[in-house]
Amino acid sequence: MPRRRPNPGGIAALRSALAIAFLLPAGARAQEDLPSELESISAVRLVGRHHVPVKEIRAVLKTRAPSLLPWREKPIMRRDFLQADTLTIEGVYRQHGYLDARAHYRLDPGRSRNTVVVTFRIEEGPRSRIASVELDGVRALPEAALRKKLYARPGRPFNPLYLVADTTRISAAYKEKGHLPHIVASSHREGLRVTVRYAVNEGPVYRYGQVYISSPGELHVRERLIRRELLLKPDDVYRASRVQRSIERLYDSGFFSQVQMTPLVDSTNTRVEFDLRVRERKPRWIDAGVGSGTAERLRFTGEWGHRNLNGRGLQGVLSSKLALDGQARFLLSRGDASLLEPWLLRSRTRGLINGYYEKDHDRADPRWVAKVETRGVSVQLRRELGRFAHIALTQDNAFVNQIYAFEHPVADSTLESLAVFVPRNYTTHRLQLSGDRDTRDDPLNPGHGSAQSATADVAGGPLQGASSFTKFQFLSTWYTPARQGWILATRIRAGTIQPFGRVASLSPGVDPQVARVPLGDRFRIGGVSSLRGYDENQIPSSGGLAVIQANAELRIPLVGPFGLEVYVDAGNVWDRAAYIRGEDFVPRISDRPLTPNNLRYVAGVGARFNLPFGPLRLDFSWAARPEPDGSRPAGRAQFAIGPAF
C-alpha cells in the first residue's frame, strides 16, 4: 500500500493556527501594558529627602514634572526612566556621603484620567566621612602643598568622585615638574569612616624633544611663524601648562582653525616629543553686519582683512562703521586702516599702526549738535604680562574740525563770540600708558572672575597740540557666583583730568577748565551701560573733569535662558575734582532736586534673555531724586543688547 504524503496546505494552516494561539495572549498582555505606557505625569514628588537640595535631585531626573505653562506638552510616564532615576538619585546621595542611600518609586492615580503621580521614596541612611588621606610615594613634591590641591580631606563627607578628580589634580601637579606619574586611588570603609589612599609612582623627569609639524592640506604658513609661538624648547623640563599655552598662542595667531598636539612619550630617553597637526584658515576674510543698540539704533559695519600679508605674518584690516539714531538721524561714521606686526623686532611685542577718519554728530547737549570731523593716526606697542594681563603704550595724533549747529535761534553776538573764542580746527597729540587684567570666564556673559584696567594719558605739552592735559582712569569689575546660579556683579570706576599749559577754549558755554579739554576726552556717564534711567552721556552733556561711578547687580536665573536682574547704580561727573564733597555722596530719597554736584542714585529691575552673543535686556529704573531741571527717571524702560558690564 503506498505511503500517504502529507498535505502541504494543511501543514501551513496548522502552523498559522499555532502562531495565532501563541500571539493572542502576548497581544493581550501588550494591550494591557499599553495604556500605562501612555499615561501622562501629573506630579513628581520626593519623600524622605532631608539633606540633599531638591533642585540638585530634580536637575538629574529624566522623569519630569509637567510645566506650569498650559500649552506645553504633558510628559509621558516611562518605566525605564523611573528605574534609571532611582539609580540616579542614589548616585547623587553618594556624592554627598550617603553611601547606603536607597531610592524606590511608586505610582498613584492622578486626579485626571490617564494621569499618574510619581513618588520617589528615599532612604538616606547615615553619612560617611573621610577619616584620613594617605599619600604614598610622594617625594618630588612637597606633601603639604599637594594636600591643599585635593578634594578629599579629613572631616569632609566622602564622595567617590573625589578619587577621580584628585587623581587628575595630582597628575597635573607632577606634570608641571617634568614627571608622568602612575597613580592608583583607593578607599577603605569601616562603618562611617573612610580612608582614602593615593599610591603614586613618580617615574623619571622628562624633557622636551622634537616637535613634528604636519597639515592635512598644503600649508601656506611658514614654519618659523608656527615655531615662534611654541614654548617647548628642546631639553627643557617638561611642563604640561606650556603645551596648553602653546596651543592657545597658535590659535591667537589667527592662522589656524584647528590645532592638535599629540605627545609622543619616549620612555627610553625620557623625552616627550609632539606631533603637531594644524588646519589653516583662509588668509583673507570679509565681514558685514547690521546691529542695534540703545544710542545707535541702526548700525552698519563692514570689514576686510588679511591674516598673513606677504607670508610674513603681518595682519592688515580695513573696517568701516555707520550709525543712525532712533529718528534715523546721522550719528557716526568711521573708517580704519590698520597694520599689525605680532612679533615686533623678533620679540612677542605687538606693533600696530592705524589710520582713521571719523565723523560724529553729538546730540547729547540739547542746545546744539557738535559736528566733529577727525582724521588721525595712532601707533601702539602691546605686550603680555603673563596669561591674563597686558600692557600697552599708544601714541595718537588727531586732527579735528568742529562745527556747532544750534538747534534753536541764537543771538548774533553769541555766534560772533563762538567764532572768536572756539576754534574750528585743532590738534591733539597724546601718549597713553595702559594696563589690563582679565580673568572672566566669559566676556559676553561672565559668571565668575574679574577685570581691571588703568590708563594714564598725557596730551599736549612737549607733544604739542591745541590742548594740554593729563588724564587718569581706573575701572574694575567683579563677578561673584552665589547659590542656585545667582551672580553678584559689581563695578567701580574713577577718573580725573587736569589741564595744564596755555589756556584754550574748545567748547562754548561750559566751565573754563572743562573747555580746555576736547569734548571726546571729557568724562560723561548715563545710559544702559553706566547709569541706567538716563540718556546716553546725559550727565553732564557737556562733560566734566572728574568721575566716580559704582554699580551693583544681582543676576538671577529663572527658567531656561530667561533671567531677572536687580541693580543699584550710582555716579556723577564733576566739572572739577575740587568740587567733590563728602556730603554729596549721602543718599536721600525726596522730591528735592539734585544739585549738579550731587551723586545720582538709581535702583531698578530688569528682564534678561540670554543668547549666544550676549543677553537681551529690558531695564526699568527709578531715581532717588529729581534732576536740577525737575525731571526724574521713574520706571523708565530701556532696551539693551549685551550686559551692563
Backbone torsions as a table, in degrees:
resi	resn	phi	psi	omega
1	MET	NA	129.1	-177.4
2	PRO	-68.9	144.8	-178.4
3	ARG	-75.9	134.8	-177.1
4	ARG	-81.9	128.3	-179.5
5	ARG	-85.7	144.9	-179.3
6	PRO	-68.7	151.0	-179.9
7	ASN	-84.5	117.7	-179.7
8	PRO	-59.9	-37.1	-179.6
9	GLY	-65.0	-36.5	178.8
10	GLY	-67.9	-39.0	178.0
11	ILE	-62.6	-42.5	-179.9
12	ALA	-63.1	-39.8	179.2
13	ALA	-64.9	-39.5	179.1
14	LEU	-63.4	-43.0	179.0
15	ARG	-62.5	-40.7	179.4
16	SER	-63.9	-40.6	-179.7
17	ALA	-64.5	-43.1	178.6
18	LEU	-62.6	-41.7	-180.0
19	ALA	-61.9	-43.5	179.6
20	ILE	-63.6	-39.6	-179.7
21	ALA	-62.3	-38.2	179.7
22	PHE	-76.6	-33.9	-175.4
23	LEU	-77.3	-29.0	-176.9
24	LEU	-59.6	-49.3	178.9
25	PRO	-62.3	-40.7	179.6
26	ALA	-63.1	-41.5	178.8
27	GLY	-63.8	-38.2	178.5
28	ALA	-63.6	-42.6	178.7
29	ARG	-63.4	-41.4	178.8
30	ALA	-61.2	-39.7	178.7
31	GLN	-64.6	-33.6	178.5
32	GLU	-69.1	-37.1	-178.1
33	ASP	-79.5	-23.0	-172.3
34	LEU	-61.2	-46.2	-179.6
35	PRO	-58.2	-38.9	-179.4
36	SER	-65.2	-32.9	179.0
37	GLU	-70.4	-24.4	-177.3
38	LEU	-99.1	4.8	178.4
39	GLU	-71.7	140.4	178.7
40	SER	-94.8	158.6	-175.4
41	ILE	-94.0	126.7	177.7
42	SER	-97.6	-23.6	178.8
43	ALA	-164.9	152.0	175.0
44	VAL	-125.9	120.3	-175.6
45	ARG	-118.6	150.6	176.7
46	LEU	-118.9	120.0	-178.9
47	VAL	-116.2	134.7	179.1
48	GLY	91.6	4.7	179.1
49	ARG	-84.5	128.6	-179.9
50	HIS	-131.9	-35.2	-168.0
51	HIS	-116.0	-11.4	179.3
52	VAL	-109.1	133.1	-178.0
53	PRO	-59.0	140.2	179.4
54	VAL	-58.9	-41.6	-176.6
55	LYS	-61.7	-36.7	-179.7
56	GLU	-66.9	-36.2	178.7
57	ILE	-73.3	-48.0	-177.0
58	ARG	-63.7	-26.6	-178.3
59	ALA	-66.1	-23.5	-176.0
60	VAL	-106.5	-0.7	-178.6
61	LEU	-79.0	138.1	170.9
62	LYS	-81.0	-29.8	177.8
63	THR	-79.1	112.2	-173.5
64	ARG	-104.4	144.9	173.1
65	ALA	-76.9	155.2	-179.6
66	PRO	-65.8	150.7	179.8
67	SER	-73.8	153.0	175.2
68	LEU	-73.2	-18.3	179.8
69	LEU	-79.1	124.5	-172.6
70	PRO	-67.1	-23.9	-177.2
71	TRP	-85.6	-6.6	178.5
72	ARG	-74.9	146.7	-179.1
73	GLU	-70.1	138.7	179.7
74	LYS	-72.2	136.2	178.9
75	PRO	-69.5	141.9	179.9
76	ILE	-91.5	138.0	177.9
77	MET	-74.1	127.2	178.2
78	ARG	-128.7	126.0	-177.4
79	ARG	-67.7	-32.3	178.0
80	ASP	-65.9	-34.4	175.4
81	PHE	-66.0	-40.9	-179.3
82	LEU	-62.5	-44.6	179.4
83	GLN	-64.7	-40.1	177.7
84	ALA	-66.4	-36.4	-178.5
85	ASP	-67.3	-34.5	177.2
86	THR	-62.5	-40.8	176.9
87	LEU	-67.1	-37.4	179.2
88	THR	-65.2	-42.4	178.5
89	ILE	-61.3	-43.4	177.8
90	GLU	-61.7	-38.3	178.1
91	GLY	-64.8	-39.2	177.3
92	VAL	-63.1	-42.1	-180.0
93	TYR	-66.0	-37.0	178.4
94	ARG	-63.2	-32.1	177.4
95	GLN	-67.4	-17.2	176.7
96	HIS	-101.9	8.7	176.6
97	GLY	96.7	0.2	180.0
98	TYR	-92.7	82.7	-172.5
99	LEU	-74.0	-20.4	-178.9
100	ASP	-102.4	13.6	-177.4
101	ALA	-65.3	143.4	178.0
102	ARG	-132.9	148.0	180.0
103	ALA	-134.5	141.6	177.2
104	HIS	-137.5	158.4	177.7
105	TYR	-119.8	155.2	178.2
106	ARG	-139.0	141.9	-179.9
107	LEU	-112.1	128.5	176.3
108	ASP	-124.7	147.4	179.3
109	PRO	-63.1	139.9	175.8
110	GLY	-83.7	177.5	-179.3
111	ARG	-71.4	-33.6	-179.8
112	SER	-93.0	162.8	180.0
113	ARG	-68.1	142.0	179.0
114	ASN	59.7	34.1	174.4
115	THR	-125.8	151.8	179.1
116	VAL	-133.7	154.1	172.7
117	VAL	-105.1	122.1	-179.3
118	VAL	-96.7	123.8	178.8
119	THR	-119.2	121.2	173.8
120	PHE	-97.3	116.6	179.4
121	ARG	-96.9	123.7	-172.9
122	ILE	-112.8	131.6	171.4
123	GLU	-110.5	101.3	-172.2
124	GLU	-69.7	-45.6	-176.3
125	GLY	75.5	-178.6	-178.8
126	PRO	-76.5	164.3	-177.1
127	ARG	-102.8	131.6	178.2
128	SER	-95.7	141.1	179.8
129	ARG	-125.5	159.3	-178.8
130	ILE	-77.8	123.1	178.9
131	ALA	-86.2	-41.1	-178.9
132	SER	-158.0	158.5	178.0
133	VAL	-126.5	120.6	-177.5
134	GLU	-107.2	134.8	176.1
135	LEU	-117.9	112.9	-179.0
136	ASP	-109.0	136.4	175.9
137	GLY	84.7	10.3	-179.0
138	VAL	-86.4	116.2	-179.4
139	ARG	-132.8	-38.5	-174.0
140	ALA	-77.6	-17.8	-178.5
141	LEU	-119.4	148.4	173.9
142	PRO	-64.8	126.5	-175.3
143	GLU	-65.3	-36.3	-178.9
144	ALA	-64.4	-40.9	178.9
145	ALA	-68.3	-35.3	179.9
146	LEU	-68.5	-37.5	179.7
147	ARG	-63.4	-31.3	179.9
148	LYS	-67.8	-19.7	179.6
149	LYS	-85.4	-12.4	-172.6
150	LEU	-84.2	146.4	170.4
151	TYR	-78.5	-35.9	-179.0
152	ALA	-76.5	115.0	179.0
153	ARG	-138.7	146.6	-179.8
154	PRO	-56.3	135.9	179.6
155	GLY	96.5	-21.0	179.6
156	ARG	-78.5	150.9	171.8
157	PRO	-60.3	140.2	-176.9
158	PHE	-78.1	126.8	176.0
159	ASN	-119.8	118.3	-178.9
160	PRO	-57.3	-25.6	179.8
161	LEU	-72.4	-14.7	174.9
162	TYR	-57.4	-35.7	-177.0
163	LEU	-62.2	-41.2	179.8
164	VAL	-69.6	-47.2	-177.4
165	ALA	-65.5	-41.5	-178.6
166	ASP	-69.5	-33.7	175.7
167	THR	-60.1	-41.4	177.9
168	THR	-65.6	-40.3	-178.6
169	ARG	-69.5	-40.3	177.5
170	ILE	-64.0	-43.5	178.8
171	SER	-61.4	-42.8	179.9
172	ALA	-63.3	-38.7	178.7
173	ALA	-64.4	-41.0	179.3
174	TYR	-69.4	-34.6	-179.3
175	LYS	-68.3	-17.0	174.5
176	GLU	-81.7	-8.0	178.7
177	LYS	-114.4	11.0	175.8
178	GLY	92.5	2.3	-178.6
179	HIS	-97.8	148.8	171.5
180	LEU	-118.4	82.4	-168.2
181	PRO	-77.3	159.8	168.9
182	HIS	-111.4	122.3	-171.8
183	ILE	-122.8	131.9	175.2
184	VAL	-117.9	120.0	179.3
185	ALA	-105.2	138.6	180.0
186	SER	-148.3	164.6	177.6
187	SER	-140.6	148.7	178.8
188	HIS	-131.6	126.6	-175.1
189	ARG	-109.0	132.9	172.3
190	GLU	-130.0	101.8	-175.9
191	GLY	66.5	-121.1	178.7
192	LEU	-103.1	12.7	178.8
193	ARG	-110.4	131.5	-177.3
194	VAL	-122.0	129.3	175.2
195	THR	-102.3	126.2	-179.4
196	VAL	-105.1	134.9	-178.0
197	ARG	-133.7	132.7	176.0
198	TYR	-119.2	113.7	177.8
199	ALA	-98.2	120.0	-172.7
200	VAL	-114.1	126.0	169.4
201	ASN	-106.3	101.6	-169.8
202	GLU	-66.2	-41.9	-176.3
203	GLY	76.3	-179.5	-177.5
204	PRO	-78.2	172.5	175.6
205	VAL	-85.4	126.0	-179.4
206	TYR	-100.4	154.1	177.9
207	ARG	-127.1	162.5	179.6
208	TYR	-70.8	141.9	172.5
209	GLY	-111.1	-142.3	-177.3
210	GLN	-83.5	157.3	174.5
211	VAL	-117.3	120.9	-178.2
212	TYR	-102.9	124.1	-173.8
213	ILE	-104.3	133.0	177.2
214	SER	-146.5	164.3	179.9
215	SER	-147.2	144.4	179.9
216	PRO	-66.3	-22.2	177.3
217	GLY	-124.4	-171.0	178.5
218	GLU	-68.6	130.4	-176.1
219	LEU	-97.4	118.8	-178.5
220	HIS	-95.9	-12.8	178.6
221	VAL	-82.2	130.2	-179.2
222	ARG	-63.9	146.3	-175.5
223	GLU	-62.7	-34.0	-178.4
224	ARG	-66.9	-29.0	177.6
225	LEU	-69.9	-24.1	176.6
226	ILE	-82.0	-47.7	-173.9
227	ARG	-68.0	-26.1	179.7
228	ARG	-68.8	-19.0	178.3
229	GLU	-86.8	-9.5	-176.1
230	LEU	-84.8	139.4	176.5
231	LEU	-103.0	17.5	-174.6
232	LEU	-102.7	86.9	-179.7
233	LYS	-86.3	129.3	-179.7
234	PRO	-53.1	138.0	178.3
235	ASP	76.8	-4.3	171.8
236	ASP	-74.4	152.6	178.6
237	VAL	-64.4	133.6	-177.1
238	TYR	-63.4	132.9	174.2
239	ARG	-138.6	123.6	-176.1
240	ALA	-65.2	-32.6	-178.7
241	SER	-64.2	-31.1	178.1
242	ARG	-70.5	-31.0	175.9
243	VAL	-65.1	-47.6	-179.8
244	GLN	-64.4	-40.8	179.8
245	ARG	-66.5	-34.8	177.0
246	SER	-63.5	-40.9	177.4
247	ILE	-63.2	-42.4	178.7
248	GLU	-62.6	-40.4	-179.7
249	ARG	-67.3	-34.9	176.6
250	LEU	-65.8	-40.1	175.2
251	TYR	-65.9	-41.1	-178.7
252	ASP	-64.6	-24.4	179.5
253	SER	-64.3	-22.5	179.1
254	GLY	84.2	-1.4	-177.3
255	PHE	-79.8	-26.1	-166.0
256	PHE	-125.0	145.0	174.1
257	SER	-94.5	-25.1	177.9
258	GLN	-139.5	138.3	176.7
259	VAL	-134.6	124.8	179.0
260	GLN	-130.6	124.4	-178.7
261	MET	-122.6	111.3	-177.1
262	THR	-104.9	123.7	178.8
263	PRO	-75.1	140.6	176.1
264	LEU	-118.9	102.4	-173.2
265	VAL	-85.2	123.7	175.4
266	ASP	-107.4	93.2	-176.2
267	SER	-70.4	-24.4	-179.8
268	THR	-67.6	-44.4	-178.7
269	ASN	-101.5	8.1	-178.4
270	THR	47.8	51.8	177.7
271	ARG	-125.5	148.7	173.5
272	VAL	-118.1	109.0	174.7
273	GLU	-97.8	168.5	-173.7
274	PHE	-136.4	139.5	171.6
275	ASP	-101.8	103.9	-176.5
276	LEU	-98.2	117.2	179.1
277	ARG	-118.7	129.3	-176.4
278	VAL	-128.0	148.4	173.1
279	ARG	-116.8	119.3	-172.6
280	GLU	-77.2	141.2	172.7
281	ARG	-84.8	159.6	174.4
282	LYS	-64.8	133.6	-174.0
283	PRO	-67.0	-30.0	-178.2
284	ARG	-104.0	149.8	173.4
285	TRP	-146.1	156.9	174.6
286	ILE	-137.5	138.7	-174.0
287	ASP	-141.0	142.8	176.5
288	ALA	-142.7	145.3	-177.6
289	GLY	-152.1	157.6	174.0
290	VAL	-127.8	129.7	-177.6
291	GLY	-139.6	177.3	-179.8
292	SER	-147.4	146.3	177.1
293	GLY	-145.4	-173.9	-177.4
294	THR	-69.8	-50.4	179.0
295	ALA	-83.8	-46.8	179.8
296	GLU	-92.4	90.1	-174.5
297	ARG	-68.2	-27.6	177.9
298	LEU	-138.6	123.6	-174.7
299	ARG	-131.9	129.8	175.9
300	PHE	-115.6	133.9	178.6
301	THR	-132.7	150.6	176.3
302	GLY	-147.2	147.3	-176.8
303	GLU	-153.1	139.1	171.4
304	TRP	-129.1	140.4	-178.5
305	GLY	-151.9	162.6	176.6
306	HIS	-135.5	128.0	-174.3
307	ARG	-85.9	-16.2	-171.9
308	ASN	-147.7	69.1	-178.6
309	LEU	-65.6	129.5	176.3
310	ASN	58.8	19.6	178.8
311	GLY	69.1	13.7	-176.3
312	ARG	-105.5	3.6	179.4
313	GLY	86.0	4.1	176.4
314	LEU	-72.9	143.8	-179.0
315	GLN	-119.1	122.9	178.6
316	GLY	-115.2	140.1	-177.2
317	VAL	-138.9	134.8	169.0
318	LEU	-116.8	125.5	-177.3
319	SER	-137.5	156.8	179.8
320	SER	-147.0	159.1	-178.0
321	LYS	-152.1	141.2	175.8
322	LEU	-137.4	131.3	-177.6
323	ALA	-132.5	141.0	176.4
324	LEU	-123.7	155.5	179.0
325	ASP	-91.1	-171.7	-175.7
326	GLY	-66.4	-17.7	177.4
327	GLN	-103.2	19.2	179.1
328	ALA	62.7	26.1	175.4
329	ARG	-90.9	150.3	-179.0
330	PHE	-64.6	134.3	176.1
331	LEU	-115.4	-51.8	-170.2
332	LEU	-157.2	141.9	166.2
333	SER	-138.0	144.3	-176.2
334	ARG	-152.2	142.1	174.4
335	GLY	-131.9	139.0	-178.4
336	ASP	-131.9	145.9	171.5
337	ALA	-133.9	116.2	-173.4
338	SER	-128.2	153.1	177.0
339	LEU	-134.2	125.9	-175.5
340	LEU	-118.4	131.1	170.9
341	GLU	-110.7	106.5	-175.8
342	PRO	-66.5	-26.5	-177.9
343	TRP	-125.7	81.6	-179.3
344	LEU	-76.4	130.0	-179.5
345	LEU	54.9	36.9	176.8
346	ARG	59.4	26.9	171.9
347	SER	-123.8	158.1	-177.3
348	ARG	-78.9	60.0	174.8
349	THR	-116.9	121.8	-177.3
350	ARG	-85.2	120.9	176.9
351	GLY	-106.1	125.7	-175.1
352	LEU	-128.7	131.6	170.7
353	ILE	-121.3	134.2	-173.0
354	ASN	-139.6	126.7	171.4
355	GLY	-106.9	140.6	-174.5
356	TYR	-144.7	156.4	172.8
357	TYR	-135.1	129.4	-176.4
358	GLU	-137.1	138.4	175.8
359	LYS	-126.3	124.5	-171.2
360	ASP	-133.6	134.0	171.5
361	HIS	-112.2	105.4	-176.4
362	ASP	-94.3	114.6	-179.2
363	ARG	-109.3	19.1	-178.6
364	ALA	-63.6	-36.0	177.7
365	ASP	-88.7	119.9	-176.2
366	PRO	-66.7	-12.6	-177.1
367	ARG	-76.6	-27.8	-175.2
368	TRP	-158.0	172.0	171.4
369	VAL	-112.0	119.4	177.6
370	ALA	-87.2	107.5	179.5
371	LYS	-95.6	108.9	-172.9
372	VAL	-117.1	129.6	177.9
373	GLU	-120.9	122.2	-172.7
374	THR	-125.4	131.8	169.2
375	ARG	-118.3	137.0	-176.3
376	GLY	-160.8	170.1	175.7
377	VAL	-144.1	139.4	179.7
378	SER	-133.4	150.9	177.8
379	VAL	-127.5	132.8	-176.8
380	GLN	-134.3	140.0	170.3
381	LEU	-115.3	128.4	-175.4
382	ARG	-134.8	136.0	-176.6
383	ARG	-140.5	146.1	177.9
384	GLU	-76.8	143.2	170.8
385	LEU	-121.7	77.3	-174.3
386	GLY	87.2	-166.7	-173.2
387	ARG	-79.6	-29.4	-171.8
388	PHE	-115.6	-3.3	-174.1
389	ALA	-122.3	151.4	179.2
390	HIS	-140.4	157.0	172.8
391	ILE	-133.5	143.3	-175.6
392	ALA	-141.4	146.5	174.5
393	LEU	-124.2	122.0	-174.3
394	THR	-126.0	133.9	173.2
395	GLN	-117.2	121.9	-174.3
396	ASP	-123.3	141.6	178.6
397	ASN	-129.5	115.3	-177.1
398	ALA	-117.3	132.4	178.0
399	PHE	-116.5	113.2	-164.9
400	VAL	-116.9	136.7	167.2
401	ASN	-116.1	130.9	-177.5
402	GLN	-134.6	143.9	176.4
403	ILE	-136.3	134.4	176.6
404	TYR	-103.3	113.1	178.4
405	ALA	-99.3	115.5	-175.8
406	PHE	-77.8	138.5	-179.5
407	GLU	-78.5	-21.5	-178.6
408	HIS	-132.0	157.4	180.0
409	PRO	-59.9	140.0	178.7
410	VAL	-130.8	163.2	-177.9
411	ALA	-70.0	152.5	178.9
412	ASP	-62.5	-33.9	179.9
413	SER	-63.4	-35.4	178.2
414	THR	-66.8	-40.3	178.3
415	LEU	-66.0	-39.1	178.8
416	GLU	-65.7	-42.5	177.7
417	SER	-62.7	-38.6	179.1
418	LEU	-64.6	-40.8	-179.7
419	ALA	-66.7	-31.6	-177.0
420	VAL	-80.7	-45.2	-168.6
421	PHE	-97.7	-18.7	-178.7
422	VAL	-111.8	113.2	-177.2
423	PRO	-70.2	144.7	176.1
424	ARG	-81.3	-24.5	-179.1
425	ASN	-128.4	136.3	174.1
426	TYR	-155.1	166.1	179.3
427	THR	-126.0	150.6	175.2
428	THR	-132.8	121.7	175.8
429	HIS	-116.2	123.5	-174.3
430	ARG	-133.5	158.5	172.9
431	LEU	-128.1	125.8	-175.4
432	GLN	-124.4	132.6	172.2
433	LEU	-112.1	124.7	-176.5
434	SER	-134.6	153.3	175.8
435	GLY	-142.1	145.9	178.7
436	ASP	-145.1	153.9	177.7
437	ARG	-140.3	131.9	-173.7
438	ASP	-140.8	114.4	177.5
439	THR	-117.9	19.6	-179.8
440	ARG	-67.8	145.9	178.8
441	ASP	-77.6	-22.8	-178.8
442	ASP	-152.9	117.7	-178.2
443	PRO	-69.2	-22.8	-178.5
444	LEU	-87.8	-36.9	-178.8
445	ASN	-145.2	71.7	-172.5
446	PRO	-67.5	145.5	177.3
447	GLY	-113.0	-27.1	174.7
448	HIS	-157.0	165.6	-177.7
449	GLY	109.0	-169.6	-179.4
450	SER	-154.6	166.2	177.4
451	ALA	-145.6	133.8	178.8
452	GLN	-131.5	147.0	174.4
453	SER	-147.5	145.9	178.1
454	ALA	-141.1	138.4	179.6
455	THR	-133.5	146.9	174.8
456	ALA	-135.2	122.0	-176.4
457	ASP	-117.3	145.4	167.7
458	VAL	-129.3	121.1	179.1
459	ALA	-120.1	144.1	178.6
460	GLY	73.8	-146.0	-177.6
461	GLY	60.6	-126.1	178.8
462	PRO	-65.5	-18.3	178.6
463	LEU	-83.0	-7.3	-178.7
464	GLN	69.0	177.0	-178.5
465	GLY	124.5	169.8	-176.9
466	ALA	-74.9	-27.8	-178.6
467	SER	-129.7	149.7	179.5
468	SER	-128.6	127.0	-179.7
469	PHE	-162.4	161.1	169.5
470	THR	-113.6	147.6	-177.6
471	LYS	-140.4	129.0	178.6
472	PHE	-127.4	138.1	-178.4
473	GLN	-148.3	141.9	178.9
474	PHE	-134.4	138.1	179.8
475	LEU	-140.2	134.4	178.6
476	SER	-143.9	137.2	176.8
477	THR	-129.4	146.4	178.5
478	TRP	-131.6	145.3	178.7
479	TYR	-129.4	113.5	-173.8
480	THR	-115.4	114.5	178.0
481	PRO	-72.3	141.3	177.7
482	ALA	-120.4	-171.3	-177.0
483	ARG	-68.1	150.6	172.9
484	GLN	62.0	30.2	176.6
485	GLY	81.2	4.2	177.6
486	TRP	-70.8	149.0	-179.9
487	ILE	-132.1	128.3	174.4
488	LEU	-99.9	114.8	179.9
489	ALA	-107.8	129.6	-179.7
490	THR	-131.8	151.9	180.0
491	ARG	-148.4	146.3	173.8
492	ILE	-138.0	141.1	-178.6
493	ARG	-141.2	138.7	177.5
494	ALA	-148.8	147.0	179.8
495	GLY	-163.4	158.7	178.7
496	THR	-148.7	148.1	177.0
497	ILE	-126.1	136.1	-179.6
498	GLN	-129.6	106.8	176.0
499	PRO	-69.8	153.3	175.9
500	PHE	-150.4	172.1	178.3
501	GLY	79.5	-156.6	-175.4
502	ARG	-68.3	150.3	-176.2
503	VAL	-83.4	131.5	176.5
504	ALA	-141.8	143.5	179.2
505	SER	-111.3	119.3	-176.9
506	LEU	-108.7	-4.6	179.9
507	SER	-145.3	147.7	177.7
508	PRO	-88.5	157.0	167.5
509	GLY	67.9	27.8	179.1
510	VAL	-132.4	173.5	176.7
511	ASP	-53.3	137.7	-177.3
512	PRO	-57.1	-35.7	178.0
513	GLN	-70.2	-39.6	178.1
514	VAL	-63.5	-38.9	-177.1
515	ALA	-65.7	-15.6	-179.5
516	ARG	-78.2	-11.1	-178.0
517	VAL	-111.0	134.9	177.9
518	PRO	-56.9	146.8	-176.2
519	LEU	-56.1	-40.9	-177.6
520	GLY	-68.2	-15.0	179.7
521	ASP	-98.4	-9.6	-179.9
522	ARG	-78.2	164.1	177.3
523	PHE	-86.3	135.4	172.5
524	ARG	-145.8	141.3	177.3
525	ILE	-130.7	171.0	-177.3
526	GLY	122.4	140.1	180.0
527	GLY	120.4	179.3	-172.6
528	VAL	-70.8	-11.3	-178.7
529	SER	-111.3	2.9	-180.0
530	SER	-136.7	-74.1	179.5
531	LEU	-123.4	98.9	-173.5
532	ARG	-70.5	155.1	-175.3
533	GLY	94.9	-17.2	179.3
534	TYR	-110.3	160.8	176.2
535	ASP	-70.7	164.3	179.8
536	GLU	-62.2	125.6	177.3
537	ASN	57.9	35.8	-177.2
538	GLN	-79.2	-26.2	-171.3
539	ILE	-113.4	110.4	-32.9
540	PRO	-81.4	161.4	-176.7
541	SER	-64.7	-26.6	178.9
542	SER	-89.0	-5.9	177.4
543	GLY	83.8	167.7	179.6
544	GLY	-150.4	-177.7	-173.2
545	LEU	-109.2	2.7	177.5
546	ALA	-147.6	140.6	-178.3
547	VAL	-140.9	140.7	169.5
548	ILE	-136.5	130.6	-177.5
549	GLN	-145.5	141.4	177.7
550	ALA	-142.7	142.3	179.5
551	ASN	-137.7	143.7	172.5
552	ALA	-138.3	130.9	-175.5
553	GLU	-142.0	130.7	175.7
554	LEU	-104.0	117.9	-177.7
555	ARG	-102.9	120.0	-171.7
556	ILE	-117.0	116.6	175.8
557	PRO	-73.7	143.9	179.1
558	LEU	-112.5	-89.9	-178.8
559	VAL	-128.7	124.5	178.3
560	GLY	59.0	-129.1	-178.8
561	PRO	-82.1	-0.9	-176.2
562	PHE	-87.6	144.7	-179.8
563	GLY	-152.6	175.4	-178.2
564	LEU	-131.1	146.6	176.0
565	GLU	-132.1	137.4	176.4
566	VAL	-122.5	129.0	-169.6
567	TYR	-142.1	160.2	171.0
568	VAL	-134.9	125.3	176.9
569	ASP	-115.3	144.2	177.4
570	ALA	-146.0	143.1	178.4
571	GLY	169.8	166.4	175.8
572	ASN	-165.6	161.3	174.0
573	VAL	-122.3	130.6	-178.9
574	TRP	-107.8	149.4	176.4
575	ASP	-59.7	-39.5	179.2
576	ARG	-141.1	151.1	178.6
577	ALA	-62.7	-28.5	-179.4
578	ALA	-67.2	-16.2	-178.5
579	TYR	-84.5	-3.9	-178.6
580	ILE	-76.4	126.4	179.4
581	ARG	-126.9	148.1	-179.0
582	GLY	-62.3	-36.3	-177.7
583	GLU	-68.5	-17.3	178.5
584	ASP	-73.9	-10.6	-177.7
585	PHE	-94.4	-8.0	-177.9
586	VAL	-71.6	120.8	-179.5
587	PRO	-75.5	135.0	177.0
588	ARG	-138.4	137.8	175.3
589	ILE	-106.5	109.9	-178.3
590	SER	-161.1	176.1	176.4
591	ASP	-94.5	4.2	178.5
592	ARG	-75.9	127.2	-176.7
593	PRO	-63.4	150.0	175.6
594	LEU	-73.2	157.0	168.1
595	THR	-94.4	162.0	179.8
596	PRO	-57.3	-22.3	-177.1
597	ASN	-96.3	-4.5	179.4
598	ASN	-74.7	142.4	174.7
599	LEU	-71.5	134.6	178.3
600	ARG	-86.4	135.8	175.5
601	TYR	-119.3	131.6	-179.7
602	VAL	-134.6	135.3	173.5
603	ALA	-121.7	151.5	-178.5
604	GLY	-168.3	176.5	178.4
605	VAL	-140.2	146.9	-177.5
606	GLY	-147.6	161.1	175.7
607	ALA	-102.9	144.5	-180.0
608	ARG	-125.5	142.9	173.1
609	PHE	-130.9	105.7	-172.9
610	ASN	-79.3	128.0	178.1
611	LEU	-125.8	165.1	-178.3
612	PRO	-58.6	-30.7	-178.9
613	PHE	-93.4	7.7	179.0
614	GLY	125.7	166.0	-177.3
615	PRO	-78.9	148.1	165.7
616	LEU	-93.6	132.6	-174.2
617	ARG	-126.6	145.5	170.6
618	LEU	-131.3	106.6	-173.0
619	ASP	-105.1	142.3	174.8
620	PHE	-120.9	122.4	-170.2
621	SER	-123.6	147.5	175.8
622	TRP	-130.2	131.5	178.6
623	ALA	-93.1	148.5	-177.5
624	ALA	-72.5	-32.8	-177.4
625	ARG	-142.5	155.9	178.1
626	PRO	-68.6	159.0	175.0
627	GLU	-72.3	166.8	178.1
628	PRO	-55.8	-29.6	179.4
629	ASP	-86.0	3.0	177.5
630	GLY	95.9	-14.4	178.8
631	SER	-72.7	155.3	-176.1
632	ARG	-153.4	117.0	175.0
633	PRO	-63.6	116.8	-178.7
634	ALA	-135.5	100.8	-179.1
635	GLY	69.8	25.7	-178.3
636	ARG	-71.6	133.4	180.0
637	ALA	-96.2	136.6	177.5
638	GLN	-136.6	132.3	178.3
639	PHE	-99.3	141.4	-178.4
640	ALA	-148.4	153.0	174.0
641	ILE	-113.0	124.1	-177.7
642	GLY	97.9	162.5	-179.4
643	PRO	-71.3	158.0	176.3
644	ALA	-64.2	-34.4	176.3
645	PHE	-166.6	NA	NA
